[in-house]
Amino acid sequence: MSVRVDGKKSDGVPEGTKRLSRLARIVRGPKPENVPAVVGTVAALIGLVDILAGVVPRFRWSKVHSLAEVLPGSVTQLAAAGSIIVGVLLLMLAHGLKRAKQRAWLAGVVLLPIGAAAQLVYRHSYIGAILSLLLFIYLVWHKSSFYALPDPRSRWKVAANFVLMGAFSFGLGWVIVGSHPDQMIGDPPVIEQIEHVIWGLFGFEGSIRYTEHVDYTVGYSLGALGLLTVATTAYLAFMPAYPAAVLTEEDEDKLRELLAKHGARDSLGHFALRRDKSAVFSPSGKAAVSYRVVSGVMLASGDPIGDVEAWPGAIEQFMTLAKRHSWTPAVAGCSETGGEVWTRETGLDALEMGDEAIVEVSDFSLTGRSMRNVRQMVKRIERNGYSTKARRVGDLSPEELEAVQKAANAWRDTEDERGFSMALGRIGDPKDLDAIIVTAHKDPEEGEDCPFGDLRAMQHYVPWGPDGSSLELMRRDRSADPGMNELLIVAFLQAAPELKIKRLSLNFAFFRSALERGGKLGAGPVVRIQRSVLVFLSRWFQIESLYKFNEKFRPRWEPRFIVFPNSRDLPRIGFAMMQAEGFLELPRLLRRRPAPPKDVLDDADEQVSAAEVTRAA
């Protein structure tokens, strides 16, 4: 109960007690979960101050000098190189400290005593040494706050460190060379300064000369930057490698058992069997979450696999693993039920990312005005001499399967695979014999070059429970008539009753509701702006075209969601999703390519998802 004293509201707690409580909170410091962020920010600020103190001569005599004097690695004339290196290392460690990485904590614990020793030896600053040791003690005291394991090692991190660190060292070295104009003998041109920096990074003496002791300061600083570039690159190259997320044979067998019992619930369930994903299981083993780590994001796709009642256990294991490595947890393409369970169990937020097109076989027909365009296109193609076949993979002969695999690889739009949420990444695997392949055929005309005989287009469908299928891959010969994709989907739907298929999942239509509402009469300005932005982005990403293609078959739309921790994480998660789907690619030499399992066919890992609809669609 609160009362009013002198017109002010009071809760009855004495002011002295409140002040003691506030003082206790200050002394106690930040909450354990906030310690990494605070330490990382402070480390970055200290690093910037140390670099400025070592590079800018006047900085040491400015008002900020009193602050630099008490920071780890503060500089004097003799300790300039050491201060710069400590500052660079602190900047490099800041991100790892914010992510609560164990190795970043260890590096900070090692650097702080070195900084304290530098204070005593060069500055005779007892205050700086004491503060460095206090920070060292603070890190040791909060060791439990830095629990995250290292990320999997990969070649691109090593190469990226060498390139970026080398460029940073060169730029900083150039600043160091030109930061002492008063002590520089003569007026050397820019090209001579560049040569001096390059020679200095390799540990050799350049042609520029300085008065007093500046020569030693510049030389030591350049040599230390070059050594730091080589040392950090070597550390990343030879550090112990933690395994990347790859689906083991044992985990795959467990997932297949769960899909056999519960696979009909989610059309994306079979895509959990991608072998560049990994899986975490509930303690009971009745549910699992498949994922891949991309750019520090632990990205799951679709709903958890297995019994819905066991989902919370699998989700808890997923979140525990994400916390252990300090990965950002996210889910792409879960259903409404899946989104409700994820948000309830984890406290994460959800956002609708689009809709999935689902066609009921019993309701599909080419008759009627709404299907006129598809009907006319299919009839025209059939009159041009095309025929279709829809068969289980297990019913194809080895020669036919090999021809389909080679054709699919040859007709690929991009150099590498695209797809993550709705892509399996292989055709004809011995464990996927119940998948369906639909092909289009036409005898080549005289003089026509057709390396795959009469095969002109193909589509690959994976199981969705015992009586459903999900479109996984669409490919066609570029010389074939437009409309091959429509022809093959219609052929699949017409053959579905014989194949005992009752429902078909087509592609995602990203932000479909915004596109649909924005094009209607009376749409508000916000919705129209959203639609305009999506139409503009469709020049590079198949957003509008994918929606229009799916809409041809009059499907029912099922919403799909993205689950994420905070709104500020959305750009990072979106970037990771685009990487996973193959729309943003690293240079080929910098990519990690895990070896495929032995039982995968040679061409099995070079397929493209159905989400990559051909331009003709």
C-alpha positions in Angstrom: 0.0 0.0 0.0 1.3 3.5 -0.8 0.5 6.8 1.0 1.1 10.4 0.1 3.6 12.4 2.1 3.8 16.2 1.3 1.9 15.6 -1.9 4.3 12.8 -3.1 3.5 9.2 -3.3 5.3 6.9 -0.9 5.4 3.1 -0.6 6.3 3.2 3.1 10.0 2.1 2.5 12.5 4.5 4.3 14.7 6.5 1.9 17.8 5.2 3.7 16.8 1.6 2.8 16.2 2.6 -0.8 19.6 4.2 -1.1 21.3 1.2 0.4 19.4 -1.0 -2.1 20.5 1.1 -5.0 24.1 1.1 -3.8 24.0 -2.7 -3.4 22.8 -3.0 -7.0 25.6 -0.9 -8.2 28.2 -2.8 -6.2 26.8 -6.1 -7.4 27.1 -5.0 -11.0 25.1 -6.2 -14.0 23.1 -9.4 -14.1 25.1 -12.5 -15.1 23.4 -12.7 -18.5 24.4 -9.0 -19.2 28.1 -9.4 -18.2 29.3 -10.5 -21.7 27.7 -7.5 -23.4 29.1 -5.1 -20.9 32.6 -6.5 -21.0 32.5 -6.7 -24.8 31.5 -3.0 -25.1 34.1 -1.9 -22.6 36.8 -4.0 -24.4 35.9 -2.3 -27.7 36.1 1.2 -26.2 39.5 0.4 -24.5 40.8 -0.9 -27.8 39.8 2.3 -29.7 41.5 4.4 -27.0 44.7 2.3 -27.1 44.9 2.5 -30.9 44.3 6.3 -30.9 46.9 6.7 -28.2 49.5 4.8 -30.2 48.7 6.3 -33.6 47.9 10.0 -32.9 50.8 11.8 -31.2 48.8 14.6 -29.8 46.2 12.3 -28.4 48.6 11.3 -25.6 48.8 15.0 -24.5 45.2 15.7 -24.8 42.6 15.6 -22.0 41.8 12.0 -23.0 45.4 11.1 -21.9 44.3 10.8 -18.3 41.8 8.2 -19.4 44.3 6.3 -21.7 46.8 6.3 -18.8 44.7 3.9 -16.7 43.6 1.6 -19.5 45.2 -1.8 -20.2 48.0 -1.4 -22.7 48.2 2.4 -22.5 51.1 3.8 -24.5 54.2 5.8 -24.2 56.8 6.5 -26.9 58.4 3.1 -26.1 55.1 1.2 -25.7 53.3 2.5 -28.8 53.5 -0.7 -30.8 52.3 -2.8 -27.8 49.4 -0.4 -27.2 48.3 -0.7 -30.8 48.4 -4.4 -30.8 46.6 -4.7 -27.5 44.0 -2.3 -28.9 43.5 -4.3 -32.1 43.3 -7.6 -30.1 40.7 -6.0 -27.8 38.6 -5.0 -30.8 38.9 -8.5 -32.2 37.9 -10.0 -28.9 34.9 -7.6 -28.3 32.4 -9.6 -30.5 33.5 -12.9 -28.9 33.2 -11.5 -25.4 29.7 -10.3 -26.2 28.8 -13.8 -27.4 30.2 -15.2 -24.2 32.8 -17.3 -25.9 35.1 -19.2 -23.7 38.2 -18.6 -25.8 37.5 -14.8 -25.8 37.3 -14.9 -22.0 40.6 -16.8 -21.9 42.3 -14.3 -24.2 41.0 -11.4 -22.1 42.4 -13.1 -18.9 45.8 -13.4 -20.6 45.9 -9.8 -22.0 44.9 -8.0 -18.8 47.9 -9.0 -16.8 50.1 -8.1 -19.7 48.5 -4.7 -19.8 49.0 -4.3 -16.1 52.7 -5.2 -16.5 53.1 -2.6 -19.3 51.6 0.0 -17.0 54.2 -0.7 -14.3 57.2 -1.0 -16.7 56.5 1.9 -19.1 54.2 4.3 -17.3 54.9 3.5 -13.7 51.1 3.9 -13.3 50.0 2.0 -10.2 46.4 3.1 -10.9 46.4 1.6 -14.4 47.9 -1.6 -13.1 45.4 -1.9 -10.3 42.5 -1.3 -12.6 43.8 -3.8 -15.1 44.1 -6.4 -12.3 40.6 -5.5 -11.0 39.2 -6.1 -14.4 41.2 -9.4 -14.6 39.7 -10.4 -11.2 36.2 -9.4 -12.5 36.5 -11.7 -15.5 37.8 -14.6 -13.4 34.9 -14.0 -10.9 32.4 -14.1 -13.7 33.9 -17.1 -15.6 30.6 -18.9 -15.6 29.1 -16.1 -17.7 31.5 -17.1 -20.6 30.3 -20.5 -21.4 29.9 -20.6 -25.2 31.9 -23.1 -27.2 33.7 -22.1 -30.4 32.0 -22.1 -33.7 32.9 -24.8 -36.2 36.2 -23.9 -38.0 36.0 -23.3 -41.7 38.3 -22.2 -44.5 36.4 -19.0 -45.2 37.1 -17.8 -41.6 40.8 -18.3 -42.1 40.9 -16.7 -45.5 38.6 -13.8 -44.4 40.8 -13.1 -41.4 43.9 -12.9 -43.5 42.3 -10.6 -46.1 40.4 -8.3 -43.7 43.2 -8.3 -41.0 45.8 -7.6 -43.7 43.7 -4.8 -45.2 43.1 -3.3 -41.7 46.9 -3.6 -40.8 47.8 -1.9 -44.1 45.4 1.0 -43.5 46.4 1.4 -39.9 50.0 1.2 -40.9 49.6 3.9 -43.5 48.0 6.2 -40.8 51.0 5.4 -38.5 53.5 6.3 -41.2 51.8 9.6 -41.9 50.9 10.6 -38.3 54.4 12.1 -37.6 54.8 14.7 -40.3 56.9 17.0 -38.1 59.5 14.3 -37.5 59.5 13.0 -41.1 62.6 13.8 -43.1 61.6 15.3 -46.4 58.3 15.0 -48.1 58.0 11.4 -49.5 55.3 10.8 -52.1 52.3 8.5 -51.5 53.8 5.6 -53.4 56.9 5.7 -51.2 54.7 5.7 -48.1 52.8 2.7 -49.4 56.1 0.9 -50.0 57.3 1.7 -46.5 54.1 0.3 -45.0 54.4 -3.0 -47.0 58.1 -3.5 -46.1 57.3 -2.7 -42.5 54.5 -5.2 -42.3 57.0 -7.9 -43.4 59.5 -6.7 -40.8 61.9 -4.8 -43.1 63.0 -1.3 -42.9 61.5 1.1 -45.5 63.0 4.2 -47.2 61.3 6.9 -45.0 63.3 8.4 -42.2 62.2 10.2 -39.0 64.0 12.3 -36.4 64.4 11.4 -32.8 63.1 7.9 -31.8 60.0 7.9 -34.1 61.8 5.5 -36.5 61.7 2.8 -33.8 58.1 3.6 -32.9 56.9 3.3 -36.5 59.0 0.3 -37.3 57.9 -1.7 -34.2 54.3 -0.8 -34.9 54.3 -2.0 -38.5 56.2 -5.1 -37.6 53.8 -5.9 -34.8 50.8 -5.4 -37.1 52.2 -7.8 -39.7 53.0 -10.3 -37.0 49.5 -10.0 -35.6 48.0 -10.7 -39.0 50.1 -13.8 -39.5 49.5 -15.0 -35.9 45.7 -14.7 -35.9 45.4 -16.4 -39.3 47.6 -19.2 -38.1 45.6 -19.6 -34.9 42.4 -19.9 -36.8 44.0 -22.3 -39.3 45.3 -24.7 -36.6 42.7 -24.3 -33.9 40.9 -27.5 -33.0 38.0 -28.1 -35.4 34.6 -28.5 -34.0 32.4 -30.7 -36.3 30.0 -28.9 -38.6 26.3 -29.8 -38.5 26.0 -32.9 -40.7 23.3 -35.5 -40.4 24.7 -38.8 -39.2 23.4 -42.1 -40.5 22.1 -43.0 -37.0 20.2 -39.7 -36.7 18.8 -40.1 -40.2 17.4 -43.5 -39.3 15.8 -42.1 -36.2 14.2 -39.3 -38.2 12.8 -41.7 -40.7 11.2 -43.7 -37.9 9.6 -40.5 -36.6 8.4 -39.5 -40.1 6.9 -43.0 -40.6 4.7 -42.4 -37.6 4.1 -38.6 -37.7 5.2 -37.5 -41.2 1.7 -36.6 -42.4 1.5 -33.7 -40.0 4.0 -31.4 -41.8 4.7 -31.2 -45.5 8.3 -30.0 -44.8 9.1 -33.0 -42.6 11.0 -35.0 -45.2 13.3 -32.1 -45.8 14.7 -32.7 -42.3 16.6 -35.5 -44.0 19.0 -33.1 -45.8 22.4 -34.4 -45.0 23.9 -30.9 -44.5 21.6 -30.5 -41.5 21.9 -31.9 -38.0 19.2 -32.9 -35.5 18.6 -32.7 -31.8 16.2 -35.1 -30.1 13.9 -34.9 -27.1 15.0 -36.9 -24.1 12.3 -39.5 -24.9 13.5 -39.7 -28.5 9.9 -39.1 -29.7 10.6 -35.7 -31.3 13.5 -33.9 -33.0 14.4 -30.5 -34.5 16.6 -30.4 -37.5 18.8 -27.3 -38.1 21.8 -25.8 -39.7 24.2 -23.1 -38.3 24.6 -20.2 -40.8 26.6 -17.1 -39.8 26.0 -17.6 -36.1 22.3 -18.3 -36.5 21.0 -21.8 -35.5 18.3 -22.1 -38.1 15.6 -24.7 -37.9 13.1 -25.3 -40.7 9.5 -26.4 -40.5 7.9 -27.9 -37.4 9.7 -30.3 -35.1 9.5 -33.9 -36.2 7.6 -36.5 -34.2 4.9 -36.6 -31.5 3.5 -33.1 -30.8 3.5 -33.9 -27.1 7.3 -34.5 -27.2 8.0 -31.2 -29.1 8.8 -29.2 -26.0 11.6 -31.6 -25.0 13.2 -31.3 -28.5 12.8 -27.6 -28.5 14.4 -27.4 -25.0 17.4 -29.3 -26.3 17.6 -27.0 -29.4 17.6 -23.9 -27.2 20.2 -25.4 -24.8 22.5 -26.1 -27.7 22.0 -22.6 -29.1 22.8 -21.1 -25.7 25.8 -23.4 -25.3 27.4 -22.0 -28.5 25.9 -18.5 -28.2 24.1 -19.0 -31.5 21.0 -17.0 -32.4 18.0 -19.4 -32.4 15.5 -19.0 -35.3 12.9 -21.1 -37.1 12.0 -20.6 -40.8 8.7 -21.9 -42.2 6.9 -23.4 -39.2 3.2 -23.9 -39.3 0.7 -22.0 -37.0 0.7 -24.9 -34.6 4.5 -25.1 -34.6 4.8 -21.4 -34.1 2.4 -21.5 -31.1 4.5 -24.2 -29.5 7.8 -22.5 -30.2 6.7 -19.2 -28.8 5.0 -20.7 -25.8 8.0 -22.9 -24.8 10.8 -20.4 -25.5 9.4 -16.9 -25.2 10.4 -16.2 -28.8 8.4 -14.0 -31.1 6.8 -15.0 -34.5 6.1 -13.2 -37.7 4.1 -14.5 -40.7 6.6 -15.0 -43.6 4.2 -16.2 -46.3 1.9 -19.0 -47.3 2.2 -22.5 -48.5 0.2 -23.6 -51.5 -1.6 -27.0 -51.0 -3.7 -28.7 -53.7 -6.2 -31.3 -52.7 -6.2 -34.0 -55.5 -9.9 -34.7 -55.2 -10.7 -31.1 -55.7 -8.4 -30.5 -58.7 -9.9 -30.3 -62.2 -8.9 -28.6 -65.4 -12.5 -27.7 -66.2 -14.0 -24.3 -65.5 -13.1 -20.7 -66.4 -10.6 -20.3 -63.6 -8.4 -23.0 -65.1 -8.7 -21.9 -68.7 -5.2 -20.6 -69.0 -3.6 -23.7 -67.5 -5.9 -26.0 -69.6 -5.0 -24.2 -72.8 -1.3 -24.2 -72.1 -1.3 -27.9 -71.4 -3.3 -28.8 -74.5 -1.0 -26.7 -76.7 2.1 -28.4 -75.3 0.5 -31.8 -75.8 -0.4 -31.0 -79.4 3.3 -30.1 -80.0 4.2 -33.8 -79.3 5.0 -33.9 -75.6 4.1 -36.8 -73.4 4.5 -37.3 -69.6 5.3 -40.1 -67.2 4.8 -40.1 -63.4 6.6 -42.9 -61.5 8.0 -43.8 -58.1 11.8 -43.5 -58.1 12.0 -47.2 -57.3 10.1 -48.0 -60.5 12.7 -46.3 -62.7 15.4 -48.4 -64.3 19.1 -47.6 -63.4 19.5 -46.1 -66.9 16.5 -43.9 -66.7 17.4 -42.7 -63.2 20.9 -41.9 -64.3 19.6 -39.9 -67.3 17.3 -37.9 -65.0 20.1 -37.1 -62.6 22.4 -35.9 -65.4 19.7 -33.9 -67.0 18.8 -32.2 -63.7 22.4 -31.2 -63.2 22.8 -29.9 -66.7 19.6 -27.9 -66.6 20.5 -26.2 -63.3 20.2 -22.4 -63.4 22.9 -21.7 -60.8 26.4 -23.2 -60.3 25.5 -24.5 -56.8 22.4 -25.8 -55.0 19.7 -23.5 -53.8 17.2 -24.4 -51.2 17.0 -25.2 -47.5 13.4 -25.2 -46.3 11.9 -27.1 -49.2 14.9 -28.9 -50.8 16.2 -32.4 -50.2 19.4 -31.9 -52.3 19.5 -35.3 -53.9 17.6 -37.6 -56.4 17.6 -41.3 -56.5 19.0 -42.1 -53.1 18.4 -45.8 -52.1 16.5 -44.6 -49.0 14.2 -42.3 -51.0 12.7 -44.8 -53.5 9.2 -43.8 -52.5 9.7 -40.3 -54.0 8.0 -39.5 -57.3 9.6 -38.3 -60.5 7.5 -36.8 -63.3 9.1 -36.4 -66.7 8.2 -34.8 -70.0 9.3 -36.4 -73.3 9.4 -35.3 -76.9 11.3 -37.0 -79.8 14.0 -34.6 -81.1 13.5 -33.1 -84.5 16.0 -33.7 -87.3 19.2 -31.9 -86.6 18.2 -30.9 -83.0 20.8 -31.4 -80.4 19.3 -33.3 -77.4 22.0 -34.9 -75.2 19.3 -36.6 -73.1 17.3 -38.2 -75.8 13.6 -37.4 -75.6 13.8 -36.1 -72.0 12.8 -32.4 -71.9 11.8 -31.6 -68.3 11.5 -33.3 -64.9 10.1 -32.7 -61.4 10.9 -34.4 -58.2 8.3 -34.9 -55.3 9.2 -36.2 -51.8 6.8 -38.0 -49.4 4.5 -36.1 -47.1 3.2 -38.9 -44.9 1.7 -42.0 -46.5 -0.7 -40.1 -48.9 0.9 -36.7 -49.6 3.8 -35.3 -51.7 5.8 -32.1 -51.6 7.3 -30.6 -54.8 11.0 -30.5 -54.3 12.6 -29.8 -57.7 11.7 -28.5 -61.1 14.0 -28.5 -64.1 13.6 -28.2 -67.8 15.6 -28.0 -71.0 15.9 -24.4 -72.1 15.0 -25.4 -75.7 11.7 -26.9 -74.6 8.4 -25.1 -75.0 7.3 -22.7 -72.2 4.9 -24.2 -69.7 6.8 -27.4 -68.9 6.3 -26.8 -65.1 2.5 -26.4 -65.5 2.4 -29.5 -67.7 4.2 -31.7 -65.2 2.3 -30.5 -62.2 -1.0 -31.3 -64.0 0.5 -34.7 -65.0 1.3 -35.4 -61.4 -2.2 -34.4 -60.1 -3.8 -36.5 -62.8 -1.7 -39.5 -61.9 -2.0 -38.9 -58.1 -5.0 -41.3 -57.6 -3.1 -44.2 -59.1 -0.1 -43.3 -57.0 -2.4 -43.1 -53.9 -1.6 -39.4 -53.4 -4.4 -37.3 -51.9 -2.7 -33.9 -51.4 0.2 -31.9 -52.9 2.3 -29.2 -51.4 3.6 -26.7 -53.9 5.9 -23.8 -53.1 6.0 -21.1 -50.5 4.6 -17.7 -51.6 6.5 -15.2 -49.5 4.4 -12.3 -48.2 1.5 -13.6 -50.2 -1.1 -11.8 -48.1 0.5 -8.4 -48.5 0.7 -9.0 -52.3 -3.0 -10.0 -52.4 -4.4 -7.3 -50.2 -2.3 -4.6 -51.7 -3.7 -5.3 -55.2 -7.3 -5.1 -54.1 -9.7 -2.2 -54.6 -9.7 0.1 -51.5 -6.4 -1.1 -50.1 -4.8 1.3 -47.6 -1.6 3.2 -48.3 0.5 1.1 -45.9 -0.6 -2.2 -47.7 0.0 -0.6 -51.1 3.5 0.5 -50.1 4.3 -3.0 -48.9 3.1 -4.4 -52.2 5.1 -1.9 -54.1 8.3 -2.8 -52.2 7.7 -6.5 -52.8 7.1 -6.0 -56.5 10.3 -4.0 -56.7 12.2 -6.8 -54.9 10.7 -9.3 -57.3 13.2 -8.1 -59.9 15.9 -10.1 -58.0 13.9 -12.5 -55.9 11.0 -14.6 -57.1 8.3 -13.2 -54.8 5.4 -12.1 -57.0 6.1 -14.6 -59.8 6.1 -17.5 -57.3 2.7 -16.3 -55.9 1.2 -16.0 -59.4 2.6 -19.4 -60.4 1.1 -21.2 -57.4 -2.3 -19.3 -57.8 -2.8 -20.9 -61.2 -3.7 -24.2 -59.5 -6.3 -22.7 -57.1 -4.7 -24.1 -53.9 -5.6 -23.5 -50.3 -3.1 -21.3 -48.5 -1.6 -22.4 -45.2 0.4 -19.6 -43.4 4.0 -20.2 -42.5 5.9 -18.3 -39.8 9.4 -17.3 -38.8 10.3 -17.5 -35.1 13.0 -15.2 -33.7 14.3 -13.8 -30.4 14.1 -10.0 -31.0 13.2 -7.6 -33.8 16.9 -6.5 -33.9 17.8 -10.0 -34.8 15.6 -10.1 -37.9 18.2 -8.6 -40.3 20.8 -11.1 -39.2 18.3 -14.0 -39.4 17.2 -12.9 -42.8 20.8 -12.7 -44.0 21.3 -16.3 -42.7 18.1 -17.5 -44.4 19.2 -16.1 -47.7 22.6 -17.8 -47.3 20.9 -21.1 -46.5 18.6 -20.8 -49.4 21.5 -20.1 -51.7 20.6 -16.5 -52.7 23.7 -15.1 -51.1 26.9 -17.0 -51.7 30.4 -16.7 -50.5 33.2 -17.0 -53.1 33.8 -20.6 -54.0 37.2 -20.9 -52.5 35.9 -19.7 -49.1 33.1 -22.1 -48.7 33.1 -25.1 -46.4 32.2 -28.3 -48.3 31.7 -31.3 -46.0 32.3 -34.6 -47.6 29.0 -36.3 -48.6 28.1 -39.7 -47.1 29.4 -42.7 -49.0 26.0 -44.0 -49.9 25.0 -40.8 -51.7 25.1 -41.0 -55.5 27.7 -38.8 -57.3 25.2 -36.3 -58.5 22.9 -36.4 -55.5 24.2 -33.3 -53.8 23.8 -30.9 -56.8 20.1 -30.5 -57.0 18.0 -27.3 -56.6 14.9 -26.7 -54.6 11.5 -26.3 -56.1 11.5 -22.7 -54.7 13.7 -21.8 -57.6 11.0 -21.7 -60.2 12.2 -21.2 -63.8 11.9 -17.9 -65.5 9.3 -19.3 -67.8 7.0 -19.9 -64.8 
